[in-house]
Amino acid sequence: MKKILLVFDGAHFSEGAFEFARKMNEVSPILLTGVFMPLIDYSNLWSYSAASVSGMVIPMLEEEDAAHIEKNISRFSTLCQSAHIEFRVHKDLTEFALPGLKKETRFADLLILGSESFYHNISSEEPNTYLKEAVHDAECPVVIVPEHFRFPEKNILAYDGTDSSVYAIKQFAYLFPELAGNKTVLVFVKDNDQIAFPDEQNIEELASRHFSDLTFFKLGIDPKKYFALWISERKDSILVSGAYSRSSFSMLFKRSFVTDVIRDHKIPVFIANR
């Protein structure tokens, strides 16, 4: 049984994120932990040390915000009971919300976030800063889910020859063995003219051990411009992507093909940090 974190902020309840967790439980029972974060601007308080040095006063939750959270907790509990999901509720993150979430991910197999709801009121940028930071510092793999999607019947494994892309493929296979029988395409994504799959024999030996219906595909277009369009026609899929190293993490969200897929809210995206 996997331990899954499902995170909500303030008044926002992601129906899509919960539906993904519900479908996971149908396939194989899970322990679902609902984490309820406050509606407070922590843009300068990602790390505990930064918060301590800044001397900033943390605003208390307004009564209206607290009422929204309690309403969401009640809804979450009712939905879990109806779907026969074993669940827990965590809401003690009011002091330092994002660092608290980071610690929660240390003790979980997977984090699920709603791509359209997670702190969407903070900025119009998509993915917004909070979503980027949550993915960046998560100590477990993350699935970013739009509000409307089809539960994956196909897997798209984004591969560029890097260790991070191979790591993500392995983590996805370990966490979602129930999806390994789906039609799977390992797509070589590279923004240059390289034709051959790097380490083709090695990646074939690994991937074919986990995915029984596997094909290889070289994307013959600029992924930064057209990958999101190509993938938008595959609405019953999940995209699997590596997150690069932490030092170069900004690459993932700086006009990358993954950014465009998340922003378009078409399919779930699985991201695994190293």
ABEGO torsion letter per residue (X at the ends): XBBBBBBBBEABBBAAAAAAAAAAAAABBBBBBBBBBBBBBAAAAABAAAAAAAGBBBBBBBAAAAAAAAAAAAAAAAAAAAAGBBBBBBABAAABAAAAAAAAAAABABBBBBAAABGAAABABOBBAAAAAAAAABABBBBBBBABBBBBABBBBBBAGBAAAAAAAAAAAAABAAAAABBBBBBBBBABABABBBGAAAAAAAAAAABABBBBBBBABBAAAAAAAAAAABAABBBBBBAEBAAAAAAAABGBAAAAAAAAGABBBBBBBX
